[in-house]
Every structure is written in structure tokens, then in C-alpha cells.
Amino acid sequence: MNQNSSLAESFNLSHWVTRVGAFELRILQRKQLLQESWSRAG
């Protein structure tokens, strides 16, 4: 494996980590909103 491909791979990985992190954050926020609406209804 040469230096260039490993560099591109690590960049790709960090890119995916940021995307997945943003996705997880959105899911967590949605869960929190659901819990708030449930506690208000119940």
C-alpha cells in the first residue's frame, strides 16, 4: 500500500465519521422531541 491511497482512505474515513455523527445527532434530537411530547401527553 502506498502513501497516497492510505491518505485518501483516512480522509474518506473521517468524512464518513462526520456524516454518521451528524446523522446520529439528528436521531438523538428526534428521540428527545418524541420523549418530550410523550411526557406532555402522558
N, CA, C and O atoms as CSV, one atom per row, in Angstrom:
chain,resi,resn,atom,element,x,y,z
A,1,MET,N,N,0.842,-1.197,0.000
A,1,MET,CA,C,0.000,0.000,0.000
A,1,MET,C,C,0.880,1.251,0.000
A,1,MET,O,O,1.744,1.401,0.865
A,2,ASN,N,N,0.673,2.124,-0.937
A,2,ASN,CA,C,1.489,3.324,-0.972
A,2,ASN,C,C,0.891,4.432,-0.111
A,2,ASN,O,O,-0.236,4.323,0.371
A,3,GLN,N,N,1.663,5.498,0.073
A,3,GLN,CA,C,1.265,6.569,0.986
A,3,GLN,C,C,-0.014,7.265,0.529
A,3,GLN,O,O,-0.859,7.623,1.349
A,4,ASN,N,N,-0.150,7.451,-0.766
A,4,ASN,CA,C,-1.266,8.224,-1.306
A,4,ASN,C,C,-2.617,7.574,-1.031
A,4,ASN,O,O,-3.558,8.254,-0.621
A,5,SER,N,N,-2.722,6.276,-1.250
A,5,SER,CA,C,-4.002,5.601,-1.069
A,5,SER,C,C,-4.400,5.566,0.403
A,5,SER,O,O,-5.580,5.694,0.730
A,6,SER,N,N,-3.422,5.393,1.294
A,6,SER,CA,C,-3.742,5.364,2.726
A,6,SER,C,C,-4.229,6.735,3.184
A,6,SER,O,O,-5.105,6.842,4.043
A,7,LEU,N,N,-3.649,7.782,2.597
A,7,LEU,CA,C,-4.061,9.139,2.942
A,7,LEU,C,C,-5.506,9.375,2.500
A,7,LEU,O,O,-6.313,9.932,3.245
A,8,ALA,N,N,-5.815,8.945,1.283
A,8,ALA,CA,C,-7.175,9.096,0.766
A,8,ALA,C,C,-8.152,8.282,1.609
A,8,ALA,O,O,-9.281,8.710,1.848
A,9,GLU,N,N,-7.715,7.109,2.057
A,9,GLU,CA,C,-8.578,6.256,2.865
A,9,GLU,C,C,-8.896,6.909,4.198
A,9,GLU,O,O,-10.047,6.906,4.636
A,10,SER,N,N,-7.888,7.466,4.842
A,10,SER,CA,C,-8.111,8.101,6.141
A,10,SER,C,C,-9.015,9.331,5.987
A,10,SER,O,O,-9.833,9.613,6.863
A,11,PHE,N,N,-8.869,10.055,4.883
A,11,PHE,CA,C,-9.738,11.212,4.636
A,11,PHE,C,C,-11.173,10.749,4.450
A,11,PHE,O,O,-12.107,11.359,4.969
A,12,ASN,N,N,-11.340,9.650,3.694
A,12,ASN,CA,C,-12.661,9.097,3.445
A,12,ASN,C,C,-13.305,8.676,4.760
A,12,ASN,O,O,-14.494,8.901,4.985
A,13,LEU,N,N,-12.502,8.062,5.621
A,13,LEU,CA,C,-12.993,7.594,6.915
A,13,LEU,C,C,-13.465,8.770,7.759
A,13,LEU,O,O,-14.546,8.719,8.346
A,14,SER,N,N,-12.669,9.821,7.825
A,14,SER,CA,C,-13.049,10.980,8.636
A,14,SER,C,C,-14.312,11.623,8.081
A,14,SER,O,O,-15.154,12.108,8.837
A,15,HIS,N,N,-14.443,11.624,6.755
A,15,HIS,CA,C,-15.633,12.169,6.102
A,15,HIS,C,C,-16.871,11.385,6.529
A,15,HIS,O,O,-17.911,11.963,6.845
A,16,TRP,N,N,-16.742,10.066,6.533
A,16,TRP,CA,C,-17.871,9.224,6.942
A,16,TRP,C,C,-18.188,9.395,8.411
A,16,TRP,O,O,-19.355,9.390,8.805
A,17,VAL,N,N,-17.146,9.547,9.232
A,17,VAL,CA,C,-17.353,9.735,10.672
A,17,VAL,C,C,-18.160,11.012,10.921
A,17,VAL,O,O,-19.064,11.021,11.757
A,18,THR,N,N,-17.837,12.081,10.202
A,18,THR,CA,C,-18.583,13.329,10.394
A,18,THR,C,C,-20.021,13.172,9.936
A,18,THR,O,O,-20.938,13.670,10.589
A,19,ARG,N,N,-20.230,12.480,8.810
A,19,ARG,CA,C,-21.598,12.305,8.313
A,19,ARG,C,C,-22.417,11.455,9.264
A,19,ARG,O,O,-23.565,11.778,9.571
A,20,VAL,N,N,-21.820,10.363,9.732
A,20,VAL,CA,C,-22.525,9.483,10.668
A,20,VAL,C,C,-22.796,10.216,11.969
A,20,VAL,O,O,-23.858,10.049,12.567
A,21,GLY,N,N,-21.839,11.032,12.414
A,21,GLY,CA,C,-22.022,11.792,13.643
A,21,GLY,C,C,-23.196,12.758,13.531
A,21,GLY,O,O,-23.993,12.876,14.461
A,22,ALA,N,N,-23.306,13.443,12.408
A,22,ALA,CA,C,-24.409,14.376,12.202
A,22,ALA,C,C,-25.739,13.622,12.158
A,22,ALA,O,O,-26.755,14.096,12.667
A,23,PHE,N,N,-25.712,12.440,11.537
A,23,PHE,CA,C,-26.911,11.613,11.436
A,23,PHE,C,C,-27.363,11.161,12.822
A,23,PHE,O,O,-28.545,11.243,13.156
A,24,GLU,N,N,-26.404,10.680,13.630
A,24,GLU,CA,C,-26.709,10.238,14.994
A,24,GLU,C,C,-27.279,11.396,15.811
A,24,GLU,O,O,-28.232,11.220,16.570
A,25,LEU,N,N,-26.693,12.572,15.649
A,25,LEU,CA,C,-27.145,13.741,16.391
A,25,LEU,C,C,-28.598,14.052,16.055
A,25,LEU,O,O,-29.392,14.374,16.940
A,26,ARG,N,N,-28.942,13.953,14.775
A,26,ARG,CA,C,-30.306,14.224,14.343
A,26,ARG,C,C,-31.273,13.213,14.960
A,26,ARG,O,O,-32.366,13.572,15.398
A,27,ILE,N,N,-30.859,11.950,14.987
A,27,ILE,CA,C,-31.698,10.907,15.576
A,27,ILE,C,C,-31.901,11.162,17.066
A,27,ILE,O,O,-33.011,11.027,17.581
A,28,LEU,N,N,-30.822,11.531,17.753
A,28,LEU,CA,C,-30.919,11.813,19.190
A,28,LEU,C,C,-31.869,12.974,19.450
A,28,LEU,O,O,-32.676,12.920,20.378
A,29,GLN,N,N,-31.779,14.019,18.641
A,29,GLN,CA,C,-32.659,15.172,18.816
A,29,GLN,C,C,-34.106,14.778,18.589
A,29,GLN,O,O,-35.001,15.245,19.295
A,30,ARG,N,N,-34.341,13.914,17.597
A,30,ARG,CA,C,-35.706,13.475,17.300
A,30,ARG,C,C,-36.255,12.640,18.454
A,30,ARG,O,O,-37.420,12.771,18.828
A,31,LYS,N,N,-35.400,11.779,19.013
A,31,LYS,CA,C,-35.813,10.966,20.162
A,31,LYS,C,C,-36.193,11.861,21.335
A,31,LYS,O,O,-37.189,11.620,22.016
A,32,GLN,N,N,-35.385,12.898,21.562
A,32,GLN,CA,C,-35.654,13.811,22.670
A,32,GLN,C,C,-36.984,14.519,22.463
A,32,GLN,O,O,-37.755,14.676,23.409
A,33,LEU,N,N,-37.260,14.947,21.235
A,33,LEU,CA,C,-38.530,15.612,20.946
A,33,LEU,C,C,-39.696,14.665,21.185
A,33,LEU,O,O,-40.722,15.059,21.740
A,34,LEU,N,N,-39.534,13.406,20.763
A,34,LEU,CA,C,-40.583,12.414,20.982
A,34,LEU,C,C,-40.845,12.215,22.462
A,34,LEU,O,O,-41.997,12.172,22.893
A,35,GLN,N,N,-39.782,12.095,23.239
A,35,GLN,CA,C,-39.926,11.890,24.676
A,35,GLN,C,C,-40.626,13.078,25.325
A,35,GLN,O,O,-41.458,12.898,26.214
A,36,GLU,N,N,-40.298,14.278,24.892
A,36,GLU,CA,C,-40.931,15.475,25.453
A,36,GLU,C,C,-42.418,15.504,25.136
A,36,GLU,O,O,-43.234,15.818,26.003
A,37,SER,N,N,-42.776,15.177,23.897
A,37,SER,CA,C,-44.183,15.180,23.522
A,37,SER,C,C,-44.948,14.073,24.260
A,37,SER,O,O,-46.104,14.253,24.641
A,38,TRP,N,N,-44.286,12.928,24.455
A,38,TRP,CA,C,-44.920,11.827,25.193
A,38,TRP,C,C,-45.156,12.217,26.638
A,38,TRP,O,O,-46.232,11.961,27.179
A,39,SER,N,N,-44.165,12.832,27.275
A,39,SER,CA,C,-44.307,13.207,28.685
A,39,SER,C,C,-45.389,14.285,28.830
A,39,SER,O,O,-46.080,14.337,29.847
A,40,ARG,N,N,-45.532,15.130,27.832
A,40,ARG,CA,C,-46.558,16.159,27.865
A,40,ARG,C,C,-47.946,15.529,27.710
A,40,ARG,O,O,-48.908,15.936,28.362
A,41,ALA,N,N,-48.024,14.527,26.831
A,41,ALA,CA,C,-49.312,13.867,26.574
A,41,ALA,C,C,-49.709,12.988,27.759
A,41,ALA,O,O,-50.879,12.933,28.138
A,42,GLY,N,N,-48.709,12.292,28.346
A,42,GLY,CA,C,-48.989,11.375,29.434
A,42,GLY,C,C,-49.125,12.131,30.727
A,42,GLY,O,O,-49.364,11.528,31.773
